[in-house]
Amino acid sequence: MNIRPVIALAALLSLTACGDPAAKTPPTASGPTWTEVKGDALSDAQKAQRVKADGAREALFGKLMGRLTEVMGKDGPAKAVEVCRTEAHLLSAAVAKEQGVAIGRTSHKLRNPLNAPPDWARPLVDARRETPAFLAASDGRLGVLAPIRLKATCLGCHGDPGKVDPAVKEVLAKGYPNDQAMGFAEGDLRGWFWIEVPKP
């Protein structure tokens, strides 16, 4: 048996294992391969997909913040938690349909387990990516992961647990028994919007 090919293969495997884990996400049994693309290396088609992703993100952000600001001003933060629990996914679905994309929010400290990241975004979430990321799928889709920084208005539900209103804590305990999304400070990386834009 010739040992040279075995050594060469072992060396190749060791080198690829040291690469950026987010650079390439292998396909699932039924899914494509996702490869990270730097923002300045996007093709013209991918740039158009990025514009579409940015528009969808802004639309969802606007709808969510508008609804939460309205409820916070009228009924307080405890009611805003309820709105987040019952309406956020409906708003995401509406924006997805309007914009022709898949879209959602995720975090490294989840409140709602339904907000777990898609497979292609998970390595970036696990690495706490603080800058926007773009991943091209082998089927022509573009995945975009856009960081969300915590605003001061969000501290009432996501801030220091010792300073959160007891009524908010009670609603959180009932709606999210495994909540991890507290202990943030203003400006912290709270999570990400993720968007998948289909092939043009």
C-alpha positions in Angstrom: 0.0 0.0 0.0 1.3 3.4 -1.0 1.3 5.7 2.2 1.9 8.9 0.3 -1.8 9.5 -0.8 -2.9 8.8 2.8 -0.5 11.4 4.2 -1.5 13.9 1.6 -5.2 13.4 2.4 -4.6 13.7 6.1 -2.7 16.9 5.6 -5.4 18.3 3.4 -8.1 17.4 6.0 -6.1 19.0 8.8 -5.7 22.2 6.8 -9.4 22.5 5.9 -10.4 21.8 9.5 -8.5 24.9 10.6 -10.4 27.2 8.3 -13.2 29.5 9.3 -16.1 27.3 10.3 -18.6 29.8 8.9 -16.9 30.0 5.5 -18.7 26.9 4.2 -21.7 25.2 5.6 -22.1 21.7 4.2 -25.4 20.6 2.6 -28.0 18.9 4.7 -29.5 15.7 3.4 -31.9 17.8 1.4 -30.2 21.2 1.2 -27.6 23.2 -0.6 -24.1 24.2 0.3 -23.7 27.7 1.7 -20.4 29.6 1.1 -19.6 33.0 2.7 -19.0 35.8 0.3 -17.4 39.1 1.3 -19.6 42.2 0.7 -17.2 43.7 -1.8 -17.1 40.4 -3.8 -20.8 40.0 -4.4 -21.8 39.5 -8.0 -24.2 42.0 -9.6 -27.1 39.5 -9.1 -26.1 39.0 -5.4 -25.9 42.8 -5.0 -29.5 43.0 -6.2 -30.4 40.2 -3.7 -28.7 42.2 -1.0 -30.8 45.3 -1.8 -33.9 43.1 -1.6 -32.7 41.7 1.8 -32.0 45.2 3.2 -35.5 46.3 2.2 -37.1 43.3 3.9 -35.1 43.8 7.0 -36.1 47.5 7.2 -39.7 46.6 6.6 -39.8 44.0 9.4 -37.8 46.3 11.8 -40.3 49.1 11.1 -43.4 46.9 11.7 -42.0 45.3 14.9 -40.8 48.6 16.4 -43.9 50.4 15.4 -46.2 47.8 17.0 -44.0 47.5 20.2 -43.7 51.3 20.6 -47.5 51.6 20.3 -48.2 48.9 22.9 -45.4 50.1 25.3 -46.8 53.6 25.2 -50.4 52.5 25.8 -50.2 49.4 27.9 -46.6 49.1 29.2 -43.8 46.5 28.8 -45.7 43.5 30.1 -48.2 43.8 27.3 -45.4 44.3 24.8 -44.0 40.9 25.8 -47.4 39.4 24.9 -47.5 41.2 21.6 -44.0 39.9 20.8 -45.0 36.4 21.7 -48.2 36.4 19.7 -47.6 38.8 16.8 -43.9 38.9 15.9 -44.1 35.7 13.8 -47.2 36.9 12.0 -45.4 40.2 11.2 -42.4 38.2 9.9 -44.7 36.0 7.7 -46.4 39.1 6.3 -43.1 40.8 5.4 -41.8 37.6 3.9 -44.9 37.3 1.7 -44.8 41.0 0.7 -41.1 41.0 -0.1 -40.7 37.6 -1.6 -38.1 36.4 0.9 -37.7 34.2 4.0 -37.0 36.3 7.0 -36.8 36.0 10.8 -34.9 37.0 13.9 -32.5 34.9 15.9 -30.0 35.2 18.8 -27.3 33.5 20.7 -29.5 34.0 23.8 -33.0 32.9 22.7 -36.2 33.9 24.3 -38.5 32.1 21.9 -37.2 28.7 20.7 -39.0 29.2 17.4 -36.3 31.9 16.6 -33.5 29.3 16.3 -31.2 30.2 13.4 -31.4 28.5 10.0 -28.7 25.9 9.5 -26.6 28.2 7.3 -26.6 31.0 9.9 -25.9 28.8 12.9 -22.0 28.9 12.7 -22.1 32.7 12.5 -24.5 33.0 15.4 -22.3 30.6 17.4 -19.3 32.8 16.6 -21.2 36.0 17.6 -20.6 37.6 14.2 -20.8 41.4 14.9 -20.8 42.5 11.2 -23.2 41.7 8.4 -22.6 38.4 6.6 -23.5 37.2 3.2 -23.7 33.5 2.2 -24.3 32.2 -1.3 -26.2 28.9 -1.7 -25.4 26.4 -4.4 -29.1 26.8 -5.5 -28.7 30.6 -6.2 -30.2 31.9 -2.9 -28.4 34.6 -0.9 -28.5 34.4 2.9 -27.9 37.7 4.8 -27.3 37.9 8.5 -27.6 41.5 9.9 -26.7 42.3 13.6 -29.3 43.8 16.0 -28.0 46.1 18.7 -30.0 46.6 21.8 -31.8 49.9 22.1 -32.4 51.6 25.4 -36.2 51.2 25.0 -35.6 47.4 25.0 -34.0 47.3 28.4 -37.4 46.9 30.1 -37.6 43.3 28.8 -34.0 42.4 28.0 -31.9 44.4 30.6 -30.6 43.6 34.0 -33.0 41.0 35.6 -32.7 42.9 38.9 -34.1 46.0 37.3 -36.9 44.5 35.2 -40.5 45.1 36.4 -41.9 42.2 38.3 -45.0 42.2 36.0 -42.7 41.7 33.0 -40.8 38.9 34.8 -44.1 37.2 35.5 -45.3 37.4 31.9 -41.9 36.1 30.7 -41.9 33.2 33.1 -45.3 32.1 31.8 -44.7 32.6 28.1 -41.0 31.7 28.0 -40.0 29.3 30.8 -36.5 28.8 29.2 -35.9 32.5 28.5 -32.2 33.4 28.1 -32.7 36.9 26.7 -32.0 39.1 29.7 -28.9 40.6 31.1 -28.1 42.8 28.1 -27.0 46.5 28.2 -27.7 49.2 25.7 -25.6 48.7 22.5 -25.0 45.0 23.1 -25.3 42.5 20.3 -28.8 41.2 20.9 -29.2 39.0 17.9 -29.6 39.1 14.1 -32.1 39.5 11.3 -31.7 36.6 8.9 -33.0 36.8 5.3 -32.9 34.4 2.5 -33.4 35.9 -1.0 -34.3 33.5 -3.8 -32.3 33.2 -7.0 -33.2 36.2 -9.3 
